[in-house]
Amino acid sequence: MIFAAALTLTLADIRHLVSIDDPQISKDGSAVAYVQGTPNFAHDRYDDALNVVSVRGGESRTLVEGDSISSPRWNPSSTIIAYLAKAKGTIQIFAVAPGGGTPRQVTHAKDDVEQFAWSPDGRRFAYVTEDEPSDPKAAARGENLFDVHDDGYLTSKKPQPSHLWLISERGGSARRLTEGSWSVMEAAPPFVGTVTDPSWSADGKYIVFTKQADADDSDSDLTTVATVNVQTGSIGNAGSHPKYEYQPVFSPSSDAIAYLSPRGPGPISALDIFVKTHGLQRDATATLDSDIITAEFVPNSDKMLFLVPNGLRNVLMSTSVARNQIAEISTGSLTPSSFSVARNGTIAFRASRTNLPGEVYVTSMNGGVPRRLTNANRYFERFRYGRSE
């Protein structure tokens, strides 16, 4: 509830609300890249920008402005930022130096690039894109019938599977890595969680991803964690559940694979972090009675960071993948919604509080008071708000 004060918040003020998304800290912990969306009411859209801010503080710098910018990802040496943006009607991978300059387009996929990830050596990308119809002229012949599932009411064509491709970080010809009637998952899970990027093993020989039984978005419960051999394309199972496996990630320093899955016995139960290594699997958050929203390995460590809901807030926590040592990382009155972590343990995260919309903050694995790096929504600090409980 908002009470009148020196200034009263109105609907017109909401036009100043800036979105801050996907803060990604460089591997060396020196800077944070993020996507800023500024409302453009005249054209009924958000104007996107790829921004960078130093961890030491100071003003943010805009590297790129454009349409549908998302998913900034630093290369391992912290010298290039790759991101997704629209180019001639489709979403493609672009790359730009963190100091600025002209972006270069890496992919020229026929359909949108949905997710992507740098290889550990920074020389190539793995990315996901949807297959073309096997017979694109079928619609013209009236032969484009398809089964309707629990799809959006505007669905007008048979869904096509999405698969993994590889391409040099300099661009050029792409190599198809997976194929089949199954699909790399591209729609959000039915309960909690999200679609995630493919994840490379530390030696660059394997990629782990979420494999869906078919291409229909309504079947995002029929998912398992799978690996693919980068050299041969052979597929292997990495999880231990028949379905409801999500968000797999390789440890950056070992062969461990972590992923999310319901604790059971059924799917309507806490979503836990399961860790599999050397063929053995354990539930790393079995003692925590809460859903895991998202999780990420800490570089050069046996720990993972993860977000869980706690009342009306999200809480940032850590756990050891070898031992049940769950600890909360204090963020004060902030509510984190996404995060990333550097090699030195510095955490960048997007957070809001009851009297301030989302901004970028940094803190340490060792705790301490979070520091705010951005002021995109400083406009809303002028209002006095009611106490929130």
C-alpha positions as CSV (number, residue, x, y, z in Angstrom):
1,M,0.0,0.0,0.0
2,I,1.3,3.5,-0.9
3,F,0.4,6.5,1.3
4,A,0.5,10.1,0.3
5,A,3.6,12.0,1.3
6,A,5.6,14.9,-0.1
7,L,5.0,13.3,-3.5
8,T,2.3,10.9,-4.4
9,L,3.0,8.1,-6.9
10,T,0.7,8.2,-9.9
11,L,0.2,6.0,-12.9
12,A,2.1,8.5,-14.9
13,D,5.2,8.0,-12.7
14,I,5.3,4.3,-13.7
15,R,6.4,5.4,-17.1
16,H,9.8,6.1,-15.6
17,L,10.2,2.5,-14.5
18,V,13.3,1.0,-16.0
19,S,13.9,-2.7,-16.3
20,I,17.2,-4.2,-15.2
21,D,17.9,-7.8,-16.3
22,D,20.4,-10.6,-16.3
23,P,23.5,-9.0,-14.6
24,Q,26.6,-11.0,-15.6
25,I,29.9,-10.4,-13.8
26,S,33.1,-10.8,-15.8
27,K,35.2,-13.8,-15.0
28,D,37.9,-11.6,-13.4
29,G,35.3,-9.9,-11.3
30,S,36.0,-6.4,-12.5
31,A,32.8,-5.4,-14.3
32,V,29.1,-6.3,-14.7
33,A,27.2,-6.4,-18.0
34,Y,23.4,-6.2,-17.9
35,V,20.4,-5.4,-20.1
36,Q,18.5,-2.1,-19.4
37,G,15.1,-1.6,-20.9
38,T,13.7,2.0,-21.0
39,P,10.0,2.4,-21.7
40,N,9.1,4.0,-25.0
41,F,5.4,4.8,-24.8
42,A,5.3,6.7,-28.1
43,H,6.1,3.4,-29.9
44,D,4.7,1.0,-27.3
45,R,7.9,-0.8,-26.6
46,Y,11.0,-1.0,-24.4
47,D,14.3,0.4,-25.9
48,D,17.0,-2.1,-24.9
49,A,20.6,-1.4,-24.2
50,L,23.6,-3.5,-23.2
51,N,25.3,-1.7,-20.4
52,V,28.5,-2.3,-18.4
53,V,29.4,-0.9,-15.0
54,S,32.6,-1.3,-13.0
55,V,32.5,-3.3,-9.8
56,R,34.4,-0.4,-8.2
57,G,31.4,1.9,-9.0
58,G,30.9,4.8,-11.3
59,E,28.6,5.5,-14.1
60,S,27.3,2.7,-16.4
61,R,28.4,2.8,-20.0
62,T,26.1,1.8,-22.9
63,L,27.8,-0.5,-25.4
64,V,24.9,-1.4,-27.7
65,E,21.4,-0.1,-28.2
66,G,18.9,-2.2,-30.2
67,D,15.9,-4.5,-30.4
68,S,15.4,-7.6,-28.2
69,I,18.8,-7.5,-26.6
70,S,19.3,-10.2,-24.0
71,S,21.6,-12.8,-22.4
72,P,25.0,-11.0,-22.1
73,R,27.7,-13.6,-21.6
74,W,31.5,-12.8,-20.9
75,N,34.1,-15.0,-22.6
76,P,36.6,-16.8,-20.2
77,S,39.2,-14.1,-20.6
78,S,36.8,-11.2,-19.8
79,T,37.7,-9.5,-23.1
80,I,34.4,-10.0,-25.1
81,I,30.7,-9.9,-24.3
82,A,28.4,-12.0,-26.4
83,Y,24.7,-11.3,-26.4
84,L,21.5,-12.0,-28.3
85,A,19.8,-9.3,-30.4
86,K,17.4,-9.1,-33.4
87,A,18.9,-8.9,-36.9
88,K,16.7,-8.8,-40.0
89,G,13.8,-10.4,-38.1
90,T,15.6,-13.2,-36.2
91,I,17.5,-13.3,-32.9
92,Q,21.2,-14.0,-33.4
93,I,24.5,-14.0,-31.4
94,F,26.5,-10.8,-31.5
95,A,29.8,-9.9,-29.8
96,V,31.3,-6.7,-28.6
97,A,34.3,-5.5,-26.6
98,P,33.5,-4.3,-23.1
99,G,35.3,-1.1,-23.9
100,G,32.9,-0.4,-26.8
101,G,33.2,-0.5,-30.5
102,T,31.2,-1.9,-33.4
103,P,29.4,-5.2,-32.6
104,R,29.9,-8.1,-34.9
105,Q,27.3,-10.7,-35.8
106,V,28.4,-14.3,-35.1
107,T,25.5,-16.4,-36.2
108,H,23.2,-16.3,-39.2
109,A,20.8,-19.1,-38.2
110,K,17.6,-19.3,-40.2
111,D,15.5,-19.2,-37.0
112,D,16.0,-17.5,-33.7
113,V,19.0,-18.5,-31.5
114,E,17.3,-19.4,-28.2
115,Q,20.2,-20.1,-25.8
116,F,24.0,-20.2,-26.2
117,A,27.2,-20.7,-24.2
118,W,30.9,-20.0,-24.6
119,S,33.2,-23.0,-24.8
120,P,35.8,-23.2,-21.9
121,D,38.6,-22.0,-24.2
122,G,36.5,-19.1,-25.6
123,R,37.0,-20.3,-29.2
124,R,33.4,-21.3,-30.1
125,F,29.8,-21.2,-29.1
126,A,27.2,-23.9,-28.5
127,Y,23.8,-22.6,-29.4
128,V,20.2,-23.8,-29.7
129,T,17.9,-23.0,-32.6
130,E,14.7,-24.5,-34.0
131,D,14.7,-26.8,-37.0
132,E,13.1,-25.8,-40.2
133,P,10.0,-27.7,-41.3
134,S,10.8,-30.9,-43.2
135,D,8.5,-29.7,-46.0
136,P,8.2,-25.9,-45.9
137,K,5.8,-25.9,-48.9
138,A,3.3,-28.2,-47.2
139,A,1.2,-25.3,-45.9
140,A,0.7,-24.1,-49.5
141,R,-0.6,-27.5,-50.4
142,G,-2.9,-27.6,-47.4
143,E,-0.9,-30.5,-45.9
144,N,0.1,-28.8,-42.7
145,L,-2.3,-30.5,-40.2
146,F,-1.0,-31.1,-36.7
147,D,-2.1,-32.3,-33.3
148,V,-3.2,-29.6,-30.9
149,H,-1.9,-30.0,-27.3
150,D,-2.0,-27.6,-24.4
151,D,-0.7,-24.9,-26.7
152,G,-1.3,-21.2,-27.0
153,Y,-4.5,-20.4,-28.8
154,L,-2.6,-18.6,-31.6
155,T,-0.5,-21.7,-32.4
156,S,-1.0,-22.3,-36.2
157,K,1.6,-24.8,-37.2
158,K,3.3,-28.0,-36.1
159,P,6.0,-27.3,-33.5
160,Q,9.6,-28.1,-34.7
161,P,12.3,-29.5,-32.4
162,S,15.2,-27.3,-31.3
163,H,18.7,-28.7,-31.5
164,L,22.3,-27.8,-30.6
165,W,24.8,-26.3,-33.1
166,L,28.5,-25.3,-32.8
167,I,30.1,-22.2,-34.4
168,S,33.5,-20.5,-34.1
169,E,33.5,-17.3,-32.0
170,R,34.5,-15.5,-35.1
171,G,31.5,-16.8,-37.0
172,G,31.5,-18.7,-40.3
173,S,29.8,-22.0,-41.0
174,A,28.0,-23.7,-38.1
175,R,28.1,-27.5,-37.4
176,R,24.9,-29.3,-36.3
177,L,25.5,-31.3,-33.2
178,T,22.2,-33.0,-32.3
179,E,19.2,-34.1,-34.3
180,G,16.0,-36.1,-33.9
181,S,12.3,-35.8,-33.1
182,W,13.1,-34.9,-29.5
183,S,14.0,-31.3,-28.7
184,V,16.3,-29.3,-26.5
185,M,13.8,-27.7,-24.0
186,E,12.7,-24.2,-25.1
187,A,9.7,-23.5,-22.9
188,A,9.5,-22.8,-19.2
189,P,9.0,-25.8,-16.9
190,P,5.4,-26.3,-15.6
191,F,6.1,-25.5,-11.9
192,V,9.2,-23.5,-11.1
193,G,12.5,-22.9,-12.9
194,T,13.5,-21.6,-16.3
195,V,15.1,-22.5,-19.6
196,T,18.9,-22.4,-19.3
197,D,21.9,-22.2,-21.6
198,P,23.8,-25.4,-22.6
199,S,26.7,-26.0,-20.2
200,W,30.2,-27.2,-21.3
201,S,32.3,-29.6,-19.3
202,A,35.6,-28.2,-18.0
203,D,37.6,-30.0,-20.7
204,G,35.3,-28.9,-23.5
205,K,34.5,-32.5,-24.5
206,Y,30.8,-32.6,-23.5
207,I,27.8,-30.4,-23.3
208,V,24.9,-31.0,-20.8
209,F,21.4,-29.8,-21.7
210,T,17.7,-30.4,-20.9
211,K,16.3,-33.0,-23.4
212,Q,12.5,-32.9,-24.0
213,A,10.7,-36.0,-25.4
214,D,9.2,-34.0,-28.3
215,A,8.9,-30.5,-29.7
216,D,5.6,-29.5,-28.1
217,D,6.0,-26.8,-25.5
218,S,3.2,-28.2,-23.4
219,D,5.4,-31.3,-22.8
220,S,8.0,-29.4,-20.8
221,D,7.4,-32.0,-18.0
222,L,8.8,-34.8,-20.2
223,T,12.4,-33.7,-19.7
224,T,15.6,-35.4,-18.7
225,V,19.2,-34.2,-18.4
226,A,21.4,-35.4,-21.2
227,T,25.0,-35.0,-22.4
228,V,26.3,-34.8,-25.9
229,N,29.9,-35.7,-27.0
230,V,31.1,-32.6,-28.9
231,Q,33.3,-34.7,-31.2
232,T,30.9,-37.5,-32.1
233,G,27.5,-36.1,-31.3
234,S,26.6,-39.2,-29.2
235,I,23.9,-38.6,-26.6
236,G,24.0,-40.0,-23.0
237,N,21.8,-39.8,-20.0
238,A,23.1,-37.7,-17.1
239,G,20.2,-37.7,-14.6
240,S,18.4,-40.5,-12.7
241,H,14.7,-39.5,-13.0
242,P,12.3,-40.5,-15.8
243,K,11.1,-36.9,-16.2
244,Y,11.0,-33.4,-14.5
245,E,14.7,-32.8,-14.8
246,Y,15.8,-29.2,-15.4
247,Q,18.6,-26.6,-15.5
248,P,21.7,-28.8,-15.7
249,V,25.1,-27.4,-15.3
250,F,28.6,-28.8,-15.4
251,S,31.0,-28.0,-12.6
252,P,33.7,-25.7,-14.0
253,S,36.4,-27.6,-12.1
254,S,35.3,-31.3,-12.2
255,D,33.0,-33.8,-13.9
256,A,30.1,-33.1,-11.5
257,I,26.7,-32.3,-13.1
258,A,24.1,-30.5,-11.0
259,Y,20.4,-30.2,-12.0
260,L,17.0,-29.5,-10.5
261,S,14.3,-32.1,-10.0
262,P,11.4,-32.6,-7.6
263,R,12.3,-34.3,-4.4
264,G,9.3,-36.6,-4.8
265,P,7.5,-38.9,-4.6
266,G,5.5,-36.8,-7.1
267,P,6.2,-33.6,-9.1
268,I,4.2,-31.4,-6.7
269,S,7.1,-31.3,-4.2
270,A,10.2,-29.2,-3.4
271,L,12.5,-28.7,-6.4
272,D,15.9,-29.8,-5.2
273,I,19.5,-29.6,-6.5
274,F,20.8,-33.1,-7.4
275,V,24.5,-33.5,-8.0
276,K,25.9,-36.5,-10.0
277,T,29.6,-37.3,-10.1
278,H,31.4,-40.5,-10.8
279,G,28.1,-42.2,-11.4
280,L,26.8,-41.4,-7.9
281,Q,24.0,-39.0,-7.2
282,R,23.0,-37.1,-4.1
283,D,20.3,-34.5,-3.2
284,A,22.4,-31.5,-2.1
285,T,19.4,-29.6,-0.7
286,A,17.4,-32.4,0.9
287,T,17.4,-30.6,4.3
288,L,15.9,-27.4,2.8
289,D,12.1,-27.3,2.7
290,S,11.9,-24.9,-0.3
291,D,11.9,-24.8,-4.1
292,I,15.2,-24.0,-5.8
293,I,14.6,-21.2,-8.3
294,T,18.0,-21.3,-10.0
295,A,21.5,-22.5,-9.2
296,E,25.1,-21.9,-10.4
297,F,28.5,-23.4,-9.6
298,V,31.0,-21.1,-7.9
299,P,34.3,-21.2,-10.0
300,N,37.3,-22.9,-8.5
301,S,35.1,-24.3,-5.6
302,D,32.9,-27.2,-4.6
303,K,30.1,-24.8,-3.8
304,M,26.9,-23.7,-5.6
305,L,24.9,-20.6,-5.2
306,F,21.2,-20.8,-5.5
307,L,18.0,-18.7,-5.0
308,V,15.0,-19.9,-2.9
309,P,11.7,-18.1,-2.0
310,N,11.3,-17.2,1.7
311,G,8.0,-15.6,2.5
312,L,7.6,-12.6,0.1
313,R,11.4,-12.4,-0.6
314,N,14.0,-14.5,-2.4
315,V,17.0,-15.5,-0.5
316,L,20.5,-16.2,-1.9
317,M,22.2,-19.3,-0.4
318,S,25.2,-21.5,-0.9
319,T,25.8,-25.2,-0.4
320,S,28.7,-27.6,-0.8
321,V,28.2,-30.2,-3.4
322,A,30.1,-32.7,-1.3
323,R,28.5,-32.0,2.1
324,N,25.2,-30.6,3.3
325,Q,26.5,-27.2,4.5
326,I,23.8,-24.8,3.5
327,A,24.3,-21.2,4.4
328,E,22.5,-17.9,3.6
329,I,24.3,-15.1,2.0
330,S,23.0,-11.9,3.5
331,T,21.4,-9.4,1.2
332,G,19.7,-7.3,3.9
333,S,16.2,-6.1,2.9
334,L,16.9,-6.8,-0.8
335,T,15.1,-9.5,-2.9
336,P,17.5,-11.0,-5.4
337,S,16.0,-12.4,-8.7
338,S,19.1,-13.3,-10.7
339,F,22.8,-13.5,-10.1
340,S,26.2,-14.5,-11.4
341,V,29.6,-15.1,-9.7
342,A,33.2,-14.4,-10.6
343,R,36.3,-16.5,-10.0
344,N,37.2,-14.3,-7.0
345,G,33.9,-15.0,-5.3
346,T,32.3,-11.6,-6.1
347,I,28.6,-12.0,-6.7
348,A,26.6,-9.6,-9.0
349,F,22.8,-9.8,-8.6
350,R,19.7,-8.0,-9.6
351,A,17.5,-7.1,-6.7
352,S,14.6,-4.9,-5.6
353,R,13.2,-3.8,-2.3
354,T,9.7,-2.6,-1.3
355,N,10.6,1.1,-2.0
356,L,13.0,0.7,-4.9
357,P,12.7,-1.2,-8.2
358,G,15.4,-3.5,-9.6
359,E,19.0,-2.4,-9.6
360,V,22.4,-4.2,-9.9
361,Y,24.3,-4.9,-6.7
362,V,27.5,-6.8,-5.8
363,T,28.4,-8.7,-2.6
364,S,30.9,-11.3,-1.6
365,M,30.7,-15.0,-0.9
366,N,32.0,-14.2,2.5
367,G,29.1,-11.9,3.3
368,G,29.1,-8.2,4.0
369,V,26.8,-5.3,3.0
370,P,25.8,-5.4,-0.7
371,R,26.9,-2.4,-2.8
372,R,24.5,-0.9,-5.3
373,L,26.2,-0.3,-8.7
374,T,23.3,1.2,-10.8
375,N,20.8,4.1,-10.3
376,A,18.5,3.4,-13.2
377,N,15.4,3.8,-11.0
378,R,16.6,6.7,-8.8
379,Y,13.4,8.5,-9.9
380,F,11.4,6.4,-7.4
381,E,13.5,7.4,-4.4
382,R,11.6,10.6,-4.2
383,F,8.4,9.0,-2.9
384,R,7.5,7.9,0.6
385,Y,6.0,4.5,0.8
386,G,4.0,2.6,3.4
387,R,5.6,-0.1,5.5
388,S,5.4,-3.5,3.8
389,E,4.9,-6.7,5.8
